[in-house]
Amino acid sequence: MRITTEKNDIDSVLFSEEQIRTRLEQIAEVLTEEYRDKNPIVVCILKGASFFYVDLCRKLRFPIFMDFISVSSYGASAQSSGVVRIVKDMDKNITGRHVLIVEDIIDSGLTLKYLKELFASRKPASIKTVCFLDKSDCHQCEVVADYCGFSIPNRFVVGYGLDYSDYYRNLPYIGVLKPEVYE
């Protein structure tokens, strides 16, 4: 693994800070309309969705309960293993509650499919999903987010919470990582 500097490792910027901010406001407006009277539990999929989650929650104009779940399917690899493992489960009981799952990126779709099935088994009033990025060309299963920030091509992206081997999460934009960094 060769991690140098942001300038040397990023091939191009897919979405700027301004584009991200604008899209977040649009999503928050739609969610506010739908959830204003539901007091949902908004669940962050750690760690990647954390930036998107916090910024989104601050723009929601209704009462929310925040919770977190940590899953792993990548490890230190650039590709999903296809096996989802819960690292930290949620703290709140979701039975009878409206649940909004906040995900950073849908790649294979296996993680989100697994979580939706897991949450459904806990008998919530409803489950909906919002993802920041969607690589629909890479889905290995039938999964669609109810709300999506941006659809992206099959490129390895980092920034705004997304990482490669725990680097680049703090970039304020979404950048395409140069292949020589992760190959």
N, C-alpha and C positions, 0 to 999 in steps of 0.2 A: 504494500500500500504506500502510495506516494501522496502525502498531503503537503502542499506548499502554502501558497497564499490564495486568498479568494480571487484576486486578479488573475493569477496564473491557472487556476483550476476551473473557472467558470467559462464555458464556451459562449453562452449568450443568456440574456435575460428574457424569460418568457412573459412574466408579469411583474410590473413595477409596483412600488409601494402605493402609488396613486390608484392604479388599476385594482389592486387588492382592496384598498379602502372603499372605493366606489362599489365594488361587487358585494362587499360585506354589508354595506348600508342597504343595498337592494334586498339581500337575503333577509336581513333583520326586519325590514319593513313587512315582508311577506309572512315571516314567522310571528311577528307581533300581531298581525291580523288573525292568524289561525289560532294562536295559543293564548290570547289575552285573558281568557276566562278559564283556563285549564290548569294553571299552576303545575306545569310539567317538571319532571326531573330531567335535567339536561346533563347527559353523560359524555364526558370527554374520554376518548380513547388515547391513552398516554403512550408515548411521549409526543409523537408527531403532531397530534391535533391541538396541542396545548396553546400555541400562539393563536391559531384560528378560533379556538374555543373561547379564550379569554376576551379577545377582541369582539367576537360575536355576542357573548353574554353581556358585555358592557353596552351594546347597542339595543338589546331587547328591552321593550317597554312594558313588561308585565312581570309579576312575581315568578321566580324560578327557584328550584332546588338544584344545587350543583352536586354532582358526584363524578367519580373517576373510576376507570377500570384500565388495567394495564395488561396487554396481551403481547405475545411474541410469535412471529412467524418468519422473521428475517434473520435474527441473530446478527452476526457481523457481515453477512453476505449482502450482495446487491440484488439477490433474487429471493422471493419467498420460498420457504421450504414446503409450504402447503399444509403444514401441521401447526395448528393454533394452540397456544399454551397460555392459560391465564396466569399472570404473574401477581396481580393484585385485583381482587374482586371488588365490586361496588360495596358501599357501606349501607345504603338505603334499601329498604324493601320496596319493590316496584309494583307489587300486587295491587291492581285496581287503579294504578296511576298512569298518566300519560307520560310517555318516555320519548325523548328526542336524543338519538345517538349522534354525536359529532365526531366525524372521522376525517383524517387528513387527506388520504388518497385511496381511491379504489383502484387496485392494480389487478391482481388475480380475482379479487372479489371474495375469496375464501374466508378472510377474516370477518368481513361484514356479514356474510351469509351465516357463519358460525355464531356470531354475536346475536343476530336477529333471532335465530332458533333458540339460543340460550335464554334470551330475554323473554321470548314468547312462552317458554316453559314456566316462567315465573308469573304468568297471568296478569300482565299490565292491561290497562284500559285501551291503550293504543301504543304502537311503536312506529316512529318515523325516523328517517335518517337524513342527515345533511352532511355532505362531503365537500371538502375544499376543492379537491382535484379528482378527476375521473379519467382513467386510461381505458376507455371502453373497448379498445382493440385488444386488450390483454386479458379480459375477463375469462376465467376458466369455468365459471358457473353463472347461472341466471341470477343477477343481482343488479338492482337499479336504486340509486339514491332518490329519495323523495325531493330533495333540494340539492343543487350542485352549484359550486362556485364557478369552476371552469372545466371544460373538457380539454384534454391535452393529448398530444401524440405520444407514442411509445418512446419516450426519451427519459433518461435518468435525471430527475430533478431534485434540487435541494433548496433549502432556505425556508423561511417563515415556518419553522418547526420541523421540516423534513430534513433528514440527515443522510450521510453516508458514514457508517462506522462511528456515529455520535459526533461528527463534525458538521459544520455549516448550518446548524439549526438557527443560529442567530442572524443569518442574513435577512434583511428586511424585504426581500423580493424573492421570486421564484426564478432560479437559474438552472440552466442545463449544465450538468457536470461533464467535463471532458472525459471521454472514454479511457484515456490512459491513466486516469486517477483510480478507477475501480476495476480495470481489467487485469 
